[in-house]
């Protein structure tokens, strides 16, 4: 499906109407007249959007008529001189709590319907760290089910809140871990650049692994099994590298130099740390 910025009237007709794309758990069609400034109409907008967020996310299109959940055509459209993206955003910001973070709103020009006629597309992401979202006007939580917004049961609200807390905790753990992994990567990279022929104090070459990383079982538990193993191997490789630094060049008491095998080990440590940091950054990017 094209990015919203690339949509036009022909795309709406081809993709949804002519494509006979039925309403579903993630798609709803609304007549343009459903978008209104009465309190009941604004509440309905907030209820529908929050219901999508509290379920799996989805999209609402204002401007396509439907019959028994099948699209039948683009209607006369919304008056763009009365309604715009900022107005919809303001209604949702004040009418849904907490604020929905993953939200896209686009006005699609409908030239065949006359001047200033548009359809509105609202794309809603699934609620994660901020779940669940409440419709402020009636103080209820809704979720998308069977083609409509239905009030959530108490256990569903509690489950969403538990998931939200777990998600936020996962983000915090990933953040702490990625900071340490990035530090180790930078440390290995800087040492790899050092001369291999000159002697320096042994402590100059050592790479310290924090106690937090050694005891980070709680943090790495949400990683894939192969990635958890990679973290353990990274720590092992650094410990092995430090042990070699402590014993290399036995003729020197306090000094040592970076041999080619040690440089290769530093390079391997840097690559492994980079890969692990990339996996953790993907987890952080999931956060709204």
C-alpha positions, -999 to +999 in steps of 0.1 A: +000+000+000+013+034-010+025+060+016-004+084+025+014+113+009+010+096-025-027+089-023-052+106-045-089+101-056-079+076-083-059+056-058-088+056-033-112+043-059-088+017-074-074+004-041-106+003-020-138+007-041-128-011-073-106-034-053-136-044-032-116-042+000-140-051+027-141-036+062-121-057+087-105-056+121-080-031+107-101-011+082-133+010+086-152+032+061-171+062+073-194+085+054-181+121+052-212+133+071-200+113+101-173+138+107-189+166+127-185+192+153-212+181+177-200+166+209-215+132+200-198+132+167-164+141+182-169+115+209-176+089+182-143+099+164-123+095+196-140+062+204-133+047+170-097+059+169-089+047+205-106+013+197-082+007+168-052+017+190-063-006+218-066-035+193-040-041+166-041-006+150-057+001+116-072+027+094-104+048+091-114+064+059-139+093+059-154+096+024-162+061+013-197+048+016-202+011+025-230-015+024-228-045+047-190-038+051-184-036+014-173-003-002-198+011-027-182+043-037-166+076-028-192+100-014-195+138-018-165+143+005-157+165+035-156+203+032-119+212+036-128+248+045-145+235+076-124+205+086-087+200+083-060+177+097-052+201+126-088+201+137-089+163+138-056+162+157-069+186+182-101+166+188-081+134+193-055+151+215-082+165+239-106+135+236-083+106+240-060+099+269-032+092+270-022+108+237-020+084+208+016+085+196+014+066+163-011+085+143-012+097+107-039+119+092-041+128+055-066+148+034-071+133+000-084+158-026-116+147-045-116+169-076-145+150-091-167+160-061-161+198-065-139+225-050-125+219-015-139+184-012-116+159+004-116+125+021-098+120+053-076+090+061-066+083+097-040+056+102-036+044+138-007+024+152-012-003+179-009+011+214+022-002+232+039+018+260+009+041+264-019+014+263-048+015+269-063+047+255-095+061+271-123+080+254-125+110+276-161+120+270-176+088+285-145+076+305-146+042+287-119+021+270-128+006+237-113-019+213-120-029+177-141-061+175-165-075+149-164-044+127-171-019+155-158-003+187-168-022+218-162-014+255-133-033+269-138-057+298-120-051+330-096-080+324-088-065+289-080-031+304-058-047+331-040-069+305-033-039+283-019-020+312+004-050+321+016-051+285+023-014+286+044-017+317+062-047+303+069-028+271+082+003+289+104-019+310+117-037+280+126-003+264+145+007+296+164-025+298+173-023+261+184+013+265+208+005+294+222-024+276+228-007+243+247+022+261+271-004+276+275-023+243+283+008+224+309+017+250+326-016+245+325-013+208+341+022+209+368+009+234+377-020+211+378+003+181+401+029+197+425+002+209+425-014+174+438+019+160+468+020+183+503+011+171+512-026+173+550-019+176+551+004+205+550-005+242+523+010+265+512+004+300+492-028+301+462-010+317+460+012+285+449-018+265+425-034+290+387-032+284+366-030+315+332-049+315+308-033+339+292-054+367+258-044+352+265-061+320+279-092+337+247-094+357+223-084+329+204-117+327+171-098+333+180-074+305+189-099+278+161-123+285+139-106+259+165-110+232+164-139+207+183-170+219+211-164+194+215-128+205+216-138+242+244-162+233+262-134+214+262-111+245+277-139+266+303-146+239+312-109+237+319-108+274+339-140+271+360-126+243+368-094+262+378-114+292+400-136+271+415-105+254+423-089+288+439-122+301+462-122+271+471-085+277+481-095+313+505-122+301+518-110+267+555-099+265+565-115+298+599-098+295+581-065+302+568-060+337+543-031+333+542-026+296+528-046+266+522-041+229+494-051+206+503-081+186+486-089+153+465-117+169+454-092+196+444-067+169+424-093+151+406-101+184+399-064+190+384-062+155+362-093+162+350-077+195+341-045+177+321-064+150+302-085+176+294-054+197+282-036+166+258-065+157+244-067+192+239-029+194+220-031+161+196-057+175+190-036+207+185-004+186+157-021+168+139-028+201+144+009+211+130+020+177+097+001+184+090+026+211+065+052+199 
